[in-house]
Amino acid sequence: MMSEIAKLRQQAASVYVGRISLKQCSKNNLHSDKDYGILLECVFEKKRDDTVLRIQWNGDMRLIHKGSKVGSCRRWYFTLNGKECSQPDTIDAVLFASKNDTNNHRPGNVEGYCSGVPAGTVKVAWNVGDCPLQWGTAYSAGDSFSGWVSTSRITVEEQIVHDAGDNIG
């Protein structure tokens, strides 16, 4: 009987990941008090149809409670050419602030993979907006802030993923 560790090693060895291209777009002191819309963009040239994009954002995020409800909520998320990733899912983060929260700025790292994006020019945008509808009625929107006294960056990496048994090359 194969041990659990041996099974995990076998699974890990069955995938090959290779980088095709990489781009980083950054802004020092983004300093944005937007509650809605695009905060930072990065235009990327995707080389192939059969690859995935690994997308990452690093920077400062803050939410202050605003309104009469028990708390506030804001959502930060990526769009690609104006649409959210759907394969396998959205790439996002949500912050909640209760009535007692103060002006706490937090470092953020949000990343994920997006497949099904065709080759060509891809405008990757980091956005802020409302929380999902099922939460939106329970919480007020709040006052968001992004990129305070720090560097904000979007990193886009095109990767090819194959089973190790595939003919790579």
N, C-alpha and C positions, 0 to 999 in steps of 0.2 A: 504494500500500500504506500502510495506516494505521500510524503509529509506535506503539510500546508506550505511550508517555506519552499520546498521543491516545486510545488504547483505555481506559487507566485513567481519564482524565478523563471519558470517555463513561459508563463504568460508575458512577463516583462521582456523576454528575449524574442517574443513573436512579433514585435512591432518595431519598425524602423522609422525614425523621424529625421528628416533632413531639412535644413534651412535653405530656401531659395533666395530670399531677399529680406532685408530688414531696414526699417526707417524709424527714426525718432524725431518728433516735433516737440519743441519745448518753449515755454514762455516763463521768464522770471517775473515774479510779482504780477501774476494774472489779475489779482485783486478785483474780482468780479462780484458785485452784489446782485447779479441777476437771479430772479426766482424762476424764470422760464427762458428756454432757448439754448442756443449753441454757446458754449464757453470757450472751446478750443477746437481747431480743425487741423487735420493732417491729410494731405493728398498723397496717395500711394499708387504706384503702378504695379498691379498684379500681373504676373507673367503667364500663369497657366490657369486653365479651367478646373483641373483635377486636384487642386491644392486647398488647404484650409488657411484661414487667417487667425493668428493668435494676436489678440488686441489687449493692450494694457494701458491703464491710466494710473499715474502716481501724483499725489498732490494733497493740498489742504482742503478740508470740507468742514462746514459749520452750519448748524441750524439752531435758531432761537425760536422758542415758542411765541406764537402770536395768535390772538383771538381768544374766544371765550370757551372753547372746547377743552377737554382734558389734556390734550397734547397736540403737537404739530408734526407733520411728516413731509419730507421731500425726497425725491428720487433723482439720482444721477445715473445716466445711461448713455450707451453708444448708439449712433446711427451710422449706416453705411449707405452713401448716396441717398440720404434722407429717410431711410427705412431701418427699423430695428432688425437685428439678426433674428432669424427664426429657426435656423438649423445649427446646433441642436436647440438653442433657446436664446432669450435675450441676455445681454451682458449689462448688468446694472448693480446698483447699491441703493439702499434706503436708510435714511437717518430719521430717528424719532427724538423729539424733545418734549419733556413734560413741562408743566407750568413752572416747576422749580429749577429747571436747567438754566445755567448761566451761559455766557458767551464762550463756550468751549470749542476751540478749533482742533480738529482731529486729522492726523495723517491718514490718507486713504490709498489703498491699492486695490484696484478693481480690474479683473482680467477674465478672459474667456476665449473660446474658440468659435469661429463662424465658418461654416462650410456652405457650398452652393453659390458662392460669389463668383461671377464670371471674370475672366481675364480682362484687363483694361484699367482705366482710371477709376479709383475708388476714393471717394471723399469720406474719410472717417471723422466723425464729429462726437465730441463729448458734450452732453446736454444736461440740463437740469429742468425738472418739472414736477408735476403733481405725482403723488403716490398712486398706486393702483386703485381703481374705483371702489373695490370692496373695502378699502381703508379710508378713502377720500371723504366719506360721509361721517365717519367717526372722529376725524381729526381735522384741524385747520391747516392751512398751507404752510404757515411759518415763514421765517425770514432766513433765506439761505445765503451763504457766502462761500466763494471758492478761490483758492490760490492766494491766501494771505501770506505775505512776507516769505515766500518760498518759490521754488521752481515747480511748475506743473508740466507734466510730459505725457504724451501719447506715444506708445511704441507699437508698431505694426510689424508683424513678422509673417511672411508667407512660408508655409511648411508643407512638405510632401510626406504623407504617412502611408506606409505599406506594411503588409504582413511580411515577416522575415523570409517567408518562402517564395515571395514574388520575385520575379526577375527584375532587379533594380539596375538601372543604368541606361 
